[in-house]
Amino acid sequence: MVKTSQLDAIARVAPILRGLLAEPTGDDDHPFRPVILKSIVGKLKLRRALRLDPLKAGESDEELRSRLTASLQNFKTKHKAMPDIISLPDVGTFQVVKPKAAAGHNPRLVGRTAIVTGAAGAIGYGICRGLLEHGCHVAITDLPGEKLDSFVAEFEKRDADRVIGVPMDVTDAKSVAGAFAKISATWGGVDIVVVNAGLALACPLVEIDLEAFRRLERVNIEGTLLVLAEAGRHFARQNTGGDVILISTKNVFSPGAGFGAYSATKAAAHQLARIASLEFAPLRVRVNMVAPDAVFSGGAHKSGLWAEVGPGRMKARGLDEKGLEEYYRNRNLLKARITAEHVANAVLFFATRQTPTTGACIPVDGGLPDATPR
């Protein structure tokens, strides 16, 4: 097991190394071809190995980056190629891997790594599946427990080498930092951050329990802030840009009665993402939002939001679950059933950088005039 101090060092060093090893492409929308840095234990003999000097006390990130740049350049000059193995005392030894696209993979996602928060649910399932099917490496994060474990095991059956499960509490700064560190120790860094963790509460304003409201604040607002902040620090170290996609909601634009706690806290999360789009732009990081509505399930995985609000709405309308889904399908302009796959497609639009866009929001709701972003 990696010690905490070593994991902290890896979280600092690996993204810098990974950024320096990324190959420029000349494409503004996809400026670098990333590598995967695999932490290795024991001896692995490859033709080209670079052994770096230990970290120096008080050495800043920029000083470390400058030293690593010089070492890599000297190695390249001598060997006419970059190293296959890089080792640094007290930090670790990494194998440099250049992933290749398989059939059906999107070249813009091959070698890129993503973290999906609050992943063990309906929308999280669709997003993780979509990213994996298109060639991404995906860290599936959620609160520790059987739900996360079974969720990860389902994906590992098909994509064991491109999936890791990372227990994470988005309301705990140390837990968030530890999740990014674990991903850096596994693959070298993070390129795509999908902020999906969220809680719902169905209750009129006059009846809301303050502690219940604060529970939503901690996850929906503070959790979003902590993930965005850690992502920003990580992207600054890696220095190859990146993408953040926040799973927002139609309730930001068209809130409903009896749903004030969810609507207000998600609106705050949405605004934090808009601010991040301003602050992260100098890092070449794009921040965008996806606003779904009425996503009941993803495969066999039920929506936690609908588990919270569904029973009351079924009772109020005299409907069963199937009838409620039909009600919401007929409510939108296209009479469309909204699925987790549709949400994943919107995430993929941003993650694959189809347009030079940041600070934007894609509705995934079948067309709801009152919820159109404006």
C-alpha positions in Angstrom: 0.0 0.0 0.0 1.3 3.5 -0.9 2.0 5.6 2.2 0.1 9.0 2.5 3.3 11.0 2.2 4.3 9.1 -0.9 0.8 9.5 -2.4 1.0 13.3 -1.8 4.3 13.4 -3.6 2.9 11.4 -6.5 -0.1 13.7 -6.7 2.3 16.6 -7.1 5.0 15.0 -9.4 3.0 12.7 -11.7 0.8 15.3 -13.3 3.8 17.6 -14.0 5.7 14.7 -15.6 2.6 13.6 -17.5 2.1 17.1 -18.9 5.8 17.3 -20.0 5.5 14.0 -21.8 2.3 14.9 -23.6 2.9 15.3 -27.4 1.8 18.6 -29.0 -0.6 18.0 -31.9 -1.0 21.5 -33.4 -4.8 21.2 -33.0 -6.2 24.0 -30.8 -9.2 21.8 -29.8 -7.0 18.8 -28.9 -3.6 20.4 -28.3 -1.9 17.4 -26.7 -1.7 13.6 -27.1 -1.5 12.4 -23.5 0.4 9.4 -22.1 -0.5 7.2 -19.2 2.0 6.9 -16.3 1.6 3.5 -14.7 3.1 3.2 -11.2 5.2 0.0 -11.1 6.5 -2.1 -8.3 9.7 -4.2 -8.7 12.1 -4.2 -11.6 10.9 -3.7 -15.1 13.6 -3.7 -17.7 13.0 -1.6 -20.7 15.5 0.0 -23.1 15.2 3.6 -22.0 15.1 4.5 -18.3 15.5 7.9 -16.7 16.4 8.2 -13.0 15.7 11.6 -11.5 17.2 13.3 -8.5 15.1 13.3 -5.3 12.6 16.1 -4.5 14.3 19.1 -2.9 13.1 20.7 0.3 11.1 23.8 -0.4 11.2 23.2 -4.1 8.2 25.0 -5.8 6.1 23.4 -8.5 7.7 25.8 -11.1 11.2 24.9 -9.9 10.4 21.2 -10.1 8.9 21.6 -13.6 12.0 23.4 -14.8 14.2 20.7 -13.4 12.2 17.9 -14.9 12.0 19.7 -18.2 15.8 19.9 -18.3 16.2 16.2 -17.4 13.8 15.1 -20.0 15.4 17.3 -22.7 18.9 16.0 -21.8 17.6 12.4 -22.0 16.0 13.1 -25.4 19.1 14.7 -26.8 21.2 11.7 -25.7 18.9 8.9 -26.7 16.9 10.5 -29.5 13.7 9.5 -27.8 11.8 10.0 -24.5 12.2 7.5 -21.7 10.1 4.3 -21.2 10.6 4.3 -17.5 11.0 7.2 -15.1 12.0 6.8 -11.4 12.3 9.4 -8.7 13.5 8.4 -5.2 10.8 8.5 -2.4 8.1 9.1 -5.1 7.9 6.1 -7.4 8.7 4.5 -10.7 6.5 5.1 -13.7 6.1 3.3 -17.0 5.3 5.6 -19.8 2.5 4.1 -21.9 1.1 5.6 -25.2 -2.4 4.1 -25.5 -3.7 3.2 -29.0 -7.3 3.6 -30.2 -9.3 0.4 -30.5 -12.3 0.0 -32.8 -15.1 2.5 -31.9 -12.8 4.7 -29.8 -12.7 8.4 -30.3 -9.1 9.5 -30.9 -9.7 12.6 -28.8 -10.5 10.5 -25.8 -7.8 7.8 -26.1 -5.2 8.2 -23.3 -7.3 10.8 -21.6 -8.5 10.1 -18.0 -11.7 11.2 -16.4 -13.1 11.4 -12.9 -16.9 11.1 -12.4 -18.2 12.1 -9.0 -21.4 10.6 -7.6 -21.1 8.0 -10.3 -23.0 5.1 -8.7 -26.4 6.1 -10.0 -28.5 6.4 -13.1 -26.8 9.4 -14.8 -23.4 8.4 -13.5 -23.8 5.0 -15.1 -24.6 6.5 -18.5 -21.6 8.9 -18.3 -19.1 6.3 -17.2 -20.3 3.9 -19.9 -20.2 6.5 -22.6 -16.7 7.6 -21.7 -15.4 4.1 -21.5 -17.0 3.0 -24.8 -15.2 5.9 -26.5 -11.8 5.0 -25.2 -11.4 7.1 -22.0 -9.8 5.9 -18.8 -12.5 6.4 -16.0 -12.2 6.8 -12.3 -15.6 6.0 -10.8 -16.1 7.8 -7.5 -18.8 7.8 -4.9 -19.2 7.2 -1.2 -17.5 4.0 -0.1 -19.6 0.9 0.2 -21.3 -2.0 -1.5 -23.1 0.2 -4.0 -19.8 1.6 -5.4 -18.1 -1.7 -5.3 -20.8 -3.5 -7.3 -21.0 -0.6 -9.7 -17.2 -0.7 -10.4 -17.2 -4.5 -10.7 -19.8 -4.3 -13.4 -17.6 -2.1 -15.5 -14.4 -4.0 -14.7 -15.8 -7.1 -16.4 -15.3 -5.3 -19.8 -12.7 -2.6 -19.2 -10.6 -3.7 -16.3 -7.5 -1.8 -17.5 -9.3 1.5 -18.0 -11.5 1.5 -14.8 -10.7 2.2 -11.2 -13.1 2.7 -8.3 -12.2 5.5 -5.9 -14.2 6.0 -2.7 -14.7 9.7 -2.2 -16.8 12.1 -0.1 -17.1 15.3 -2.0 -17.9 17.2 1.2 -14.4 16.3 2.6 -11.5 18.3 1.1 -9.0 15.6 2.2 -11.1 12.9 0.5 -11.3 14.9 -2.7 -7.6 15.5 -2.8 -6.9 11.8 -2.0 -9.1 10.8 -4.9 -7.1 12.9 -7.4 -3.9 11.6 -5.8 -5.0 8.0 -6.3 -5.9 8.6 -9.9 -2.5 10.3 -10.4 -0.8 7.3 -8.8 -2.7 5.0 -11.2 -2.6 6.8 -14.5 -0.5 9.9 -13.9 -3.2 12.6 -13.9 -6.7 13.7 -14.8 -7.9 15.4 -18.0 -11.7 15.4 -17.6 -13.7 16.1 -14.5 -17.4 15.4 -14.4 -19.1 16.9 -11.4 -22.2 14.8 -10.9 -22.6 14.2 -7.2 -25.8 15.7 -5.8 -28.7 15.2 -3.4 -32.4 16.0 -3.8 -35.1 17.0 -1.3 -38.8 17.4 -2.0 -40.4 19.7 0.5 -42.3 23.0 0.6 -40.2 25.9 1.9 -42.3 26.3 5.0 -41.6 22.7 6.0 -37.9 22.4 5.2 -35.8 21.2 8.1 -32.7 23.4 8.3 -30.4 20.5 8.8 -31.8 18.7 5.8 -31.2 21.9 3.7 -27.7 22.0 5.0 -27.1 18.4 3.9 -27.9 19.5 0.3 -25.7 22.6 0.7 -22.8 20.4 1.8 -23.0 18.1 -1.2 -24.5 20.2 -4.0 -22.6 23.5 -3.2 -19.6 22.7 -1.0 -18.9 19.5 -2.8 -18.9 21.2 -6.2 -16.6 23.9 -4.8 -14.1 21.4 -3.4 -14.0 19.3 -6.6 -13.6 22.4 -8.8 -10.8 23.8 -6.6 -8.9 20.5 -6.6 -9.4 20.2 -10.3 -8.0 23.7 -10.9 -4.9 22.9 -8.8 -4.4 19.7 -10.7 -4.8 21.2 -14.1 -2.3 23.9 -13.2 0.3 21.3 -12.4 -0.4 19.2 -15.5 -0.4 22.2 -17.8 -2.1 20.6 -20.7 -5.6 22.1 -20.4 -8.6 20.0 -19.5 -12.4 19.8 -19.4 -14.9 20.2 -16.5 -18.5 19.2 -17.1 -21.0 19.9 -14.4 -24.3 18.0 -14.4 -26.7 20.8 -13.7 -30.5 20.6 -13.9 -33.5 22.2 -15.7 -34.5 23.4 -12.2 -31.7 26.0 -12.4 -33.7 27.7 -15.2 -37.2 26.6 -14.3 -37.6 25.7 -10.6 -40.7 23.9 -9.3 -42.8 24.4 -6.2 -41.9 22.0 -3.4 -38.4 21.6 -4.8 -36.7 24.7 -3.5 -33.7 23.2 -1.6 -32.6 21.2 -4.7 -33.3 24.1 -7.1 -31.4 26.7 -5.0 -28.4 24.5 -4.2 -28.0 23.3 -7.8 -28.3 26.9 -9.0 -25.3 27.8 -6.8 -23.4 24.8 -8.2 -24.2 26.0 -11.7 -22.9 29.5 -10.9 -19.7 28.1 -9.4 -19.1 26.3 -12.7 -19.7 29.5 -14.6 -17.1 31.3 -12.5 -14.7 28.4 -13.0 -15.1 28.9 -16.8 -13.7 32.4 -16.3 -10.9 31.5 -13.8 -9.7 28.3 -15.5 -9.6 29.7 -19.1 -6.0 30.8 -18.7 -5.1 27.2 -17.9 -6.8 26.2 -21.3 -9.5 24.4 -19.3 -13.0 24.5 -20.6 -15.9 24.4 -18.1 -19.4 23.6 -19.3 -22.8 22.4 -18.0 -25.4 19.8 -18.9 -29.0 20.3 -17.7 -31.1 17.1 -17.8 -34.6 16.6 -16.8 -36.6 13.5 -15.8 -33.9 10.8 -16.1 -35.5 7.9 -14.3 -32.8 5.2 -14.7 -29.6 4.2 -16.4 -29.7 0.5 -17.3 -30.6 -1.3 -14.1 -29.5 1.7 -12.0 -32.3 3.8 -10.6 -32.1 7.6 -10.2 -31.5 8.7 -6.6 -33.3 11.9 -7.4 -36.4 10.1 -8.5 -36.3 7.8 -5.6 -36.6 10.9 -3.5 -39.3 12.8 -5.4 -41.0 10.0 -7.4 -43.3 8.6 -4.7 -44.8 11.9 -3.8 -45.4 12.8 -7.5 -46.9 9.5 -8.3 -49.3 9.8 -5.3 -50.2 13.4 -6.3 -51.1 12.3 -9.8 -52.5 8.9 -9.1 -49.8 7.2 -11.3 -47.4 4.3 -11.0 -43.7 4.6 -12.0 -44.4 3.8 -15.6 -47.2 6.2 -15.7 -45.1 8.9 -14.2 -42.4 8.4 -16.8 -45.0 8.7 -19.5 -46.3 11.9 -17.9 -42.9 13.5 -18.1 -42.3 12.2 -21.6 -45.5 13.9 -22.8 -44.6 17.1 -21.0 -41.7 18.0 -23.3 -42.0 19.4 -26.8 -40.4 16.3 -28.5 -42.4 13.8 -26.4 -39.1 12.2 -25.8 -38.1 9.8 -23.1 -34.8 11.2 -21.6 -32.2 8.6 -20.8 -28.9 8.5 -19.1 -27.3 7.8 -22.5 -28.7 11.1 -23.7 -27.0 12.9 -20.8 -23.8 11.0 -21.6 -23.9 12.1 -25.2 -24.0 15.8 -24.1 -21.0 15.1 -21.8 -19.2 13.5 -24.7 -19.9 16.6 -26.9 -18.0 18.7 -24.4 -15.3 16.1 -23.6 -14.4 15.6 -27.2 -14.3 19.3 -27.8 -16.6 19.5 -30.8 -16.7 23.3 -30.6 -14.4 25.9 -28.9 -17.0 26.4 -26.1 -16.7 27.2 -22.4 -19.3 28.5 -19.9 -22.2 27.0 -21.9 -25.1 24.7 -20.9 -26.8 22.0 -23.0 -30.4 21.2 -22.0 -31.2 17.5 -22.2 -34.9 17.6 -21.6 -36.8 17.0 -24.8 -37.6 20.7 -25.1 -39.0 22.7 -22.1 -39.5 26.4 -23.1 -39.5 27.6 -19.5 -36.1 25.8 -18.9 -34.3 27.1 -22.0 -31.0 28.7 -20.8 -31.0 32.5 -21.1 
